[in-house]
Amino acid sequence: MSWSVSAAGKAAAVRDEIVRQISAIKLTDEGEMETVKNVGITIDQALSTFGPDGLVRVEASGHMGYKDWNDKSGAFQQVTSTIAPIHLTV
């Protein structure tokens, strides 16, 4: 199972878009859905520190797997998130 979200632009618009994308994610594993929810909370908190006209790029993704897919044992998750300001120079 895997998921991903991404958006770039003004921080307020990015916050709204990430919330929209996260709310559309439907995973069957409750633990993985809890991870997605917590990643969303972290992204939202970080974006709240940007000024309203601050530019930002957000990318987050993850997947869940099992060491043994046959009996679903050895569960693990890998999660990556990036929240980076966009600095324009003219």
Beta strands, then each sheet from edge to edge (+ up, - down):
strand 1: 2-10
strand 2: 55-68
strand 3: 73-85
sheet 1: 1+ 2- 3+
end
